């Protein structure tokens, strides 16, 4: 198994609580993209994880990876299990009622994880108002936590929306950098023009001082001339 140097998602959330900081929406979209991509790959192999929780998602160099496939199985239609799989607080409601686990059950569990990143606590079983996050993110997480598994989005849809948001945030960052660069250019040009203006003013002051000094010298010469004439 690959070594992951960032601990579990729960460790990350506990660290945010301990240090009194919130997890940014950009990080949450990126996290959703990472785990949803993993689910797309699993589900393409007809594998249902069945125990996706904040303890089974690891961080490595800023990326999220799914671990602990001990309860995973190849999904077969109508397949029932002798016990309810999963971690309390992350189990889809239909699974808790004894219905066989489906791919949509994994989506519900991921919704619980994303909710925990937003609220910095376990999902309480109902969607609460979480200020500071966009309506798009809140609405998407709410759809992942719907009671009816058929109403939940597929992992591929989550990847698409998360990718769009990540690309949009990246483009906004690029545009912001360009605006800062343009502002810097404008400020630099304004500074250059101001410097030229100051230099011209200094030159004019120097010339005026020289003219004034020349007039003073001329006046002194005339005074000395009149002085000599008066003595004669």
C-alpha positions in Angstrom: 0.0 0.0 0.0 1.2 3.5 -0.8 2.4 5.6 2.1 0.3 8.8 2.4 2.0 11.6 4.4 -1.0 13.8 5.2 -3.0 11.5 7.5 -6.7 11.0 7.2 -9.4 13.4 6.2 -10.6 13.3 9.8 -7.1 14.4 10.9 -7.2 17.3 8.5 -10.7 18.4 9.7 -9.6 18.0 13.4 -6.6 20.2 12.6 -8.8 22.9 11.2 -11.0 22.8 14.3 -7.9 22.9 16.6 -6.4 25.8 14.8 -9.7 27.6 14.3 -9.6 27.9 10.5 -12.2 26.9 7.9 -11.5 24.8 4.8 -11.8 26.9 1.7 -14.3 26.2 -1.0 -11.5 25.7 -3.5 -10.0 22.9 -1.4 -13.4 21.3 -1.1 -14.0 21.3 -4.8 -10.6 19.8 -5.4 -11.2 17.2 -2.7 -14.6 16.3 -4.3 -12.8 15.9 -7.7 -10.2 13.6 -6.3 -12.5 11.2 -4.5 -15.2 11.3 -7.2 -12.5 10.4 -9.8 -11.6 7.4 -7.6 -15.2 6.3 -7.4 -15.6 6.6 -11.2 -12.7 4.2 -11.5 -14.1 1.8 -8.9 -17.6 1.8 -10.2 -16.3 1.2 -13.7 -14.9 -2.1 -12.4 -18.4 -2.8 -10.8 -16.8 -2.3 -7.3 -18.7 -0.6 -4.5 -16.5 0.7 -1.7 -19.3 0.4 1.0 -17.3 2.1 3.7 -16.3 5.5 2.5 -15.7 7.8 5.5 -13.4 10.5 6.8 -11.2 7.7 8.3 -10.8 5.9 4.9 -9.8 9.0 2.9 -6.0 9.8 3.1 -4.1 12.9 2.1 -0.8 12.8 0.2 0.9 15.9 -1.1 -2.5 17.7 -1.2 -4.3 14.9 -3.0 -7.1 12.7 -1.5 -6.9 9.0 -1.9 -9.4 6.2 -0.9 -8.2 3.4 1.3 -9.5 0.5 3.3 -11.3 -1.7 0.8 -12.0 -4.4 3.4 -15.8 -4.1 2.8 -15.6 -3.5 -0.9 -17.2 -6.0 -3.2 -18.1 -6.5 -6.8 -21.7 -5.2 -7.0 -24.3 -7.7 -8.2 -27.8 -6.7 -8.7 -29.9 -7.9 -5.8 -26.9 -8.7 -3.7 -27.6 -8.5 0.0 -25.2 -8.6 2.9 -25.4 -10.3 6.3 -24.6 -7.1 8.1 -24.8 -3.4 7.5 -21.5 -2.3 6.0 -19.9 1.1 6.6 -19.0 3.6 9.4 -21.8 5.0 11.5 -22.5 8.6 10.4 -21.5 7.9 6.8 -23.9 5.1 5.9 -26.5 5.8 3.3 -30.1 5.6 4.8 -31.1 2.8 2.4 -28.2 0.7 3.5 -29.0 1.3 7.2 -32.5 0.0 6.4 -31.1 -3.3 5.0 -31.3 -2.4 1.3 -28.2 -3.7 -0.7 -25.4 -1.2 -1.2 -25.3 0.5 -4.6 -23.0 3.0 -6.3 -25.3 5.7 -5.1 -24.6 4.7 -1.5 -20.9 5.6 -2.0 -22.0 9.0 -3.3 -24.1 9.5 -0.1 -21.0 8.6 2.0 -18.9 11.0 0.0 -21.5 13.7 0.6 -21.1 13.1 4.4 -17.4 13.6 4.0 -17.8 16.8 2.0 -20.3 18.1 4.5 -17.8 17.4 7.3 -15.2 19.5 5.5 -17.7 22.4 5.2 -19.1 22.2 8.7 -16.0 20.8 10.5 -18.2 18.2 12.1 -20.1 15.0 11.3 -23.2 15.2 9.1 -26.2 15.4 11.5 -28.6 13.6 9.2 -30.1 16.7 7.7 -28.7 19.6 5.7 -28.0 22.7 7.7 -27.3 26.2 6.6 -23.6 26.6 6.1 -22.7 30.2 5.5 -19.5 31.1 3.6 -20.0 28.6 0.8 -21.5 29.1 -2.7 -25.0 28.1 -3.5 -23.6 25.7 -6.2 -21.6 23.8 -3.7 -24.3 23.7 -1.0 -26.9 22.5 -3.6 -24.6 19.8 -4.9 -23.8 18.4 -1.5 -27.5 18.5 -0.6 -28.2 16.4 -3.7 -25.6 13.9 -2.7 -27.4 13.5 0.7 -30.9 12.9 -0.7 -32.8 10.1 0.9 -33.7 8.5 -2.5 -30.6 7.0 -4.0 -31.9 7.5 -7.5 -32.0 11.2 -7.0 -28.3 11.5 -6.2 -25.8 12.6 -8.8 -23.4 10.0 -10.3 -19.7 10.3 -9.5 -19.0 11.3 -13.1 -21.4 14.3 -12.7 -19.5 15.3 -9.5 -16.2 15.2 -11.4 -17.6 17.3 -14.2 -19.0 20.0 -11.9 -15.9 20.0 -9.6 -13.6 20.3 -12.6 -15.6 23.2 -14.0 -15.4 25.0 -10.6 -11.6 24.3 -10.4 -11.0 25.6 -13.9 -13.1 28.7 -13.2 -11.2 29.4 -10.0 -7.9 28.9 -11.9 -9.0 31.3 -14.7 -10.1 33.9 -12.1 -6.7 33.6 -10.5 -5.0 34.0 -13.9 -7.1 37.0 -14.6 -6.4 38.5 -11.2 -2.6 38.0 -11.8 -2.9 39.6 -15.2 -4.8 42.6 -13.7 -2.2 43.0 -11.1 0.5 42.9 -13.8 -1.3 45.5 -15.8 -1.8 47.6 -12.7 1.9 47.2 -12.0 2.7 48.3 -15.5 0.4 51.3 -15.2 1.9 52.2 -11.8 5.4 51.8 -13.2 4.6 54.0 -16.2 3.0 56.6 -13.9 6.0 56.5 -11.7 8.3 56.9 -14.8 6.2 59.9 -16.0 6.2 61.4 -12.5 9.9 61.0 -12.3 10.3 62.8 -15.7 8.1 65.6 -14.5 10.1 66.0 -11.3 13.3 66.0 -13.3 11.9 68.7 -15.6 10.8 70.7 -12.7 14.3 70.4 -11.1 15.9 71.4 -14.4 13.6 74.5 -14.6 14.4 75.4 -11.0 18.1 75.0 -11.7 17.8 77.2 -14.8 15.8 79.8 -13.0 18.3 79.8 -10.1 21.1 80.3 -12.6 19.2 83.2 -14.3 18.5 84.8 -10.9 22.2 84.5 -9.9 23.3 86.0 -13.3 21.0 88.9 -12.7 22.4 89.4 -9.2 25.9 89.3 -10.5 25.0 91.9 -13.2 23.3 94.1 -10.6 26.4 93.9 -8.3 28.7 94.8 -11.3 26.5 97.9 -12.0 26.5 98.9 -8.4 30.3 98.7 -8.3 30.5 100.7 -11.6 28.3 103.5 -10.2 30.3 103.4 -7.0 33.5 104.0 -8.9 31.9 106.8 -11.0 30.7 108.6 -7.9 34.2 108.6 -6.4 35.6 110.2 -9.5 
